[in-house]
Amino acid sequence: MKYTDILLDLDDTLIDTVENTRLTLIEIYDDYGLGNYFPSFDDFYAVYKANVTQLWTLYSSGKISKKTLQYERFVAPLTPVESISTEQALAMNDDFIARIMLKKTLIDGAKEFLDYLYPKYKIHILSNGFTEMQFKKITSAGLDGYFDKVILSDKVGVNKPHPDIFSFALNETGKTNKEVIMIGDNLHTDISGARNSNIDQIWFNPQNQHSSEFTPTYTITRLAEIENIL
């Protein structure tokens, strides 16, 4: 086999974070009476999603801190609601984090994907997610036992796509860039980041998006397609 080790993204590659976020936000919307301030859950979700997408883009690029992301996650979309204080918005954020860590929705075929890879390769999570959440999410989703190492950006001090986190991962695994391959759903943080570190990539691209920047080493739209590559 050409590769010995897998660097594997967690959120929206294995764990369906988009769906788990939606389910958790429905609970927050209902339990905190946000229907009094937004016409519908979909309206609230659209505002929340636009805000948090921008925050994660800034965080991944090193332009804002983890603390700022966590602070602004609910404060920013709820700022126009005068009757909800900053303290209440931050309490919602804490409640959101506690709840989403317990959600179990996986990307379709994730367990079968790991069962296929596990006997053949050492699998290492490489994630921009936060330490206080990622280990709990792995356990809640029933993914304990598959991973040799869990490498998290907030421990390393830089986020994907920065080359330093890929260098750190290679040092941690004791492998060269030719012995590992990166699998992830984010073209910028996972795939471009690996490519810029001369690491082969498998882009998990379920929406069949177009990459105008470059052609990844491999592209799959379903996790089951991994058997055609590895």
N, C-alpha and C positions, 0 to 999 in steps of 0.2 A: 504494500500500500504506500502511496506517495506521502500521505499525511499520517501522523501519529496522534495528533491532538486537535480538538475542536475548541475554538473560542466561540461562545454562543450567547447571543443577546437573550434577555429574559422577557421583557415587557413587549407584548404584541408579536413575539416570535414563539414563545411557549405559553405564557399566561396571557389571556385575552383581557388586557388592561383597559381597552376601550369599552368593552362590555361591562367589566367589573366597575369601571368608573360610572357608567350610565346607571347601573343598578344601585350603586351607592348614592348617587346624586338624587335619584328618585326618593330614596329614604330621607335624605336631608331635606329635600324640597317639601315632602309631606310633614315630617316631624317638626320642622321649624316654621311651618305656615308660610312658606315663600309664595304660595299661590295667592296670598294677599297683595303681593307686590309685582308679580309677573302674570301676564295673561294666561300662560300655560307652562307646563314643564318644558316643552320644546323651546319656548322663548328663553327661559332661564338657561337651559342647556346650551343654546347657541351662544349666549353671552359668555357663559363659563368656558366653553370650549375654545372660543376665539382668544380669550384672555390666557388660558393655561397653555395653549399651543405656542403663543408668543413668548410666554415665560420660559418654557422648556427650550425653545430655540435660543434665547438669550443665555440661559444657563449652560447649555451644551457648548456655546461659543465662549464661555468664560466671562460674559459681560455682566452677569448678575450672580449673586451668591445664592447658595442653598437657602439661607435665612430669608433673603428677599423673595425667592420663589414661594416659599411656604407662607410668608406674610401676605403676599399679593394674591395668592390663589383664590381666596374668597373676598378679601378686602376690596380689591379692584372692581369685581363685578357688582358688589353690593354697595359701593360708595354712593351711587345715586339714590339709594333708599335711605332717607334721612332717619327713619325710626329704627334702623339697625346700626348699632354702634360698632366701632372697630373691634372692641372686645368681644362682642357677640359673633362677628364674622370670624375672628380668630378661634373662638370656641367651636364654631362649625367646622373649621379646618381641622382642629384636633379630633373632632368626632368623625369626620370624613376619613382621616388616616386610620383611626382605630377600626373603623368598619371595613374599609377596602382591603385591609390586610387579611381579613377572614374570608374574602370572596374566593371562589374555587373555579371559576370558569376558565377553561383552557382553550387555546387555539385547536381547531379540529385536527385530530391526529397527533397531538403533541406527545402523548404517552407512547404510542406506537413508534413514533419518530425516535424518542429516546431509547426505547427498547431495542431498536435496530442499531443505533450508534453505540450503545453502552458496551457491548462485548468486543467491539472493534477498535475503539478509540478512548483516550482520556478526554473527558468533557469538562470544560471550564466556563463558568458564567463570566461574562464581561459586560457590566451594566453601569449605566449612569444613574441608576436608582439609588435610594438612600439606605444606608446600612440598617437603620432601625426598622425599615419596612421589608427589605428584600428577603431576609432570612425567614421572617414570619410568613411572607407570601409564598415562598417555596414550600414551607411546611403545610400551610393551609391548602395548597393546590395538590398536595400529595406527591411532590417531586423530590423529597429527601432521598439521598442515596445514589443519585445519578452523577453527581458532580464531584470532581477531584478538587477543584478550587473554585471559590466564589470571589471574583475580583471586582470591587466596587469603586467607582470614581471618587466618591467623597472620602475614601480612605487613601487612595493614591494621591489625590490633590489636583488632578486634572481630569477632564471629561473626554470621552470619545467625541469628536474625531482626533483629538490632539495626539500626535505621534508618541508622546511620553507614556500614555497609558498602554499603548500597544507594546512599547519597549518593556514596560514594567511587566506586562503579561508574559512576554517571552522569557524574561528573567525568572519570573515565578515558576513557570512550567519547565524551565531548563531546555527549551527548544529553540530552533532557529526559525526564521520567517518562512522557510521552505517546508518546514515540518508541520505547520499549523494552517488551518483554514478558518476564516471568520464566517459565521452564519448570522444574519440579522435582517430585520425588516426595514430599517431606516437607511435609505440610500446615502445620506450625508454622514451621519454619525458612525454607523456600522461599516458600510461598504466602502465609501470614499476614504474613511479613516484607515481601514485595513489596506486598501489599495496604495495609499500614500506611504504606508509602512512596508510596502512590497510583500504583503500577505495576500494570498488568494482569497476570494470571497464567494459566498453563495448568497445572493439577494433573495430573500423570501418576499415575494411581490404578489400577494393574493389579489390585488386590484389591477394587476397587469398594467402598471404605470410605465410610461416611457422614460428612459434615461437619456437625456440629450448631452450630458456631460461626458460620459464614458460608458463602455460596455463592461459590466461586471464579469468576473471569471465564469460564473454560472448564475442562472436565474431560475427560480422555481415559483410556481403559483400555489402549490399544495405541498405540505411537509412530506407527504408520501413520496413525492418525486425525488427525495434524497437518495432513494435506492438506485436511481439511475446514474448517480454521480459518485457516491462513496460506498 
